[in-house]
Amino acid sequence: MKRANGQGSISTLKGKRRKKKWARVVTGYQYDEKKDTVIQIRKSLGVYKTESEAQRAIDNYQRNPYEFLNKDMVLNEVFLKLHEIIYETNPDYADDLKYHWRYCDQIKNEKITSLQTVHLMRFLNSTPFYIDDNGNKKYASPNTIMRIKSLLNQMYDLVTAESILPVNLARNFKISKKVKREYKQQHKRHVPFSKEEREIIKSRLDYPFVDFIYISIFMEWRPGELVEILTENTFLEEGYVIGGKKTENGYMRTVPIHPSIKNIIRSYYDLAKELNSPYLFNDPYISRHSTTAKHLSYSNYRYRFSKAMAHLGLDSHTPHDSRTTFATIAKTSGIDAFAIKKIMGHSTKNDVTEDCYIDPDFQWYVEQMGKFNYDGEKE
């Protein structure tokens, strides 16, 4: 049925997809010089499974176009709003949220005002699941349940910020002791690579992605920081890289490049230039004919890391173990403790002398990094 002007529009998208109904509204007009006519400026309200869901989105918008959330929304709509906000600054984290949200099919279509704390608590404590393409139930692990709880906390933070609910229902309860206990049992402690394991890595630098793991042991970066390093912040001739984003102390820190990995860094730098990528590290194993971005995302990093570790027989390790290995080798190599903290982006605020009075020049850090003995014994 054709809608009156100003009532929004719903289009049906082509192709095989779960959500086909695209809801849009007109927010203004602008003059198109090429066509010599006035055209509409449209705002997308999202894509939905059914026309009724799309129409509800239009109705909600038209009631108050400046309203971010409203009391008639369902949880899935709140999630999409949160995802939109986070995606602007951290796409990888936003994608992780989508992975965990799929376990919430049982509650995602419930109105945000109809659920109570007890409903959310029962949902998490009954082990969330989703149905895969083969019709099998996939149950959430204790780690995933903890992440879903964090996600619900963030969603209800939005709800309370919009004054739709007076309190955050998700923060009103804690995960069951049973789930916490299982989480602690499964949660792996970061373990450094042993001397023998490092020898295996060094001997197989020709195998896809092993050279990247080798680099990560020398460069101490958190995985999420490593994949975000830009070529414009890579100074090969000067021998340092600038990067880091997770903490105030680690933000945009300068880290010397160890001589042992300079040529490998140069090869990744040259590849980035070839691909016209702003990022230093790209995935060279994505097909050159693929339209997929070559940037090495954190998800790709984890996947490549797991494949390489399985090939080397070291699959008990996690990506963060490279950073733990750096700290261990740095300590046993005799690198100054203050230098280790600064290179790794750790705080020195608990020591007034270090925090306020010590400020070595960069050459000192280069000399300290030169002590790093990859082949040495582990403590």
SULMO-V676583 format. One record per backbone hydrogen bond with DSSP energy under -0.5 kcal/mol. NH is the residue of the N-H (numbers start at 1). CO is the residue of the C=O. If there is no record, write none. Layout:
((NH:CO) (NH:CO))
//
This chain:
((7:4) (9:24) (11:22) (13:11) (13:20) (17:15) (20:18) (20:48) (21:48) (22:11) (22:20) (23:21) (23:46) (24:9) (25:43) (27:25) (27:41) (28:41) (30:39) (32:37) (33:31) (36:32) (37:32) (39:30) (41:28) (42:40) (43:25) (45:23) (46:23) (48:21) (54:50) (55:51) (56:52) (57:53) (58:54) (59:55) (60:56) (61:57) (62:58) (63:59) (64:60) (67:64) (73:70) (75:110) (76:108) (77:74) (78:74) (79:75) (80:76) (81:77) (82:78) (83:79) (84:80) (85:81) (86:82) (87:83) (88:84) (89:86) (90:86) (94:90) (95:91) (96:92) (97:93) (98:94) (99:95) (100:96) (101:97) (102:98) (103:100) (104:101) (105:102) (107:104) (108:104) (110:107) (112:73) (113:71) (114:111) (115:111) (119:116) (120:116) (121:117) (122:118) (123:119) (124:120) (125:121) (126:122) (127:124) (129:103) (130:138) (132:130) (132:136) (135:132) (138:130) (139:137) (140:128) (145:141) (146:142) (147:143) (148:144) (149:145) (150:146) (151:147) (152:148) (153:149) (154:150) (155:151) (156:152) (157:153) (158:154) (159:155) (160:156) (161:157) (162:158) (163:160) (164:159) (165:159) (169:167) (172:169) (173:170) (180:176) (181:177) (182:178) (183:179) (184:180) (185:181) (186:182) (187:183) (198:194) (199:195) (200:196) (201:197) (202:198) (203:199) (204:200) (204:201) (205:202) (207:204) (210:207) (211:207) (213:209) (214:210) (215:211) (216:212) (217:213) (218:214) (218:215) (219:215) (220:216) (225:222) (226:222) (227:223) (228:225) (229:226) (231:278) (233:230) (234:231) (235:233) (235:240) (236:234) (239:235) (240:235) (241:255) (242:233) (243:253) (251:247) (252:244) (253:243) (253:250) (255:241) (255:253) (257:239) (258:256) (261:258) (262:258) (262:259) (265:261) (266:262) (267:263) (268:264) (269:265) (270:266) (271:267) (272:268) (273:269) (274:270) (275:271) (276:273) (277:272) (280:229) (281:229) (282:280) (283:294) (284:282) (286:283) (290:287) (296:281) (297:295) (301:297) (302:298) (303:299) (304:300) (305:301) (306:302) (307:303) (308:304) (309:305) (310:306) (311:307) (312:308) (313:309) (313:310) (314:309) (317:314) (321:318) (322:319) (323:320) (324:320) (325:321) (326:322) (327:323) (328:324) (329:325) (330:326) (331:327) (332:328) (333:329) (334:331) (335:330) (340:336) (341:337) (342:338) (343:339) (344:340) (345:341) (345:342) (346:341) (351:348) (352:350) (355:348) (355:351) (356:352) (357:353) (358:353) (359:357) (364:361) (365:361) (365:362) (366:362) (367:363) (368:364) (369:365) (370:366) (371:368) (372:369) (374:372) (376:373))
//
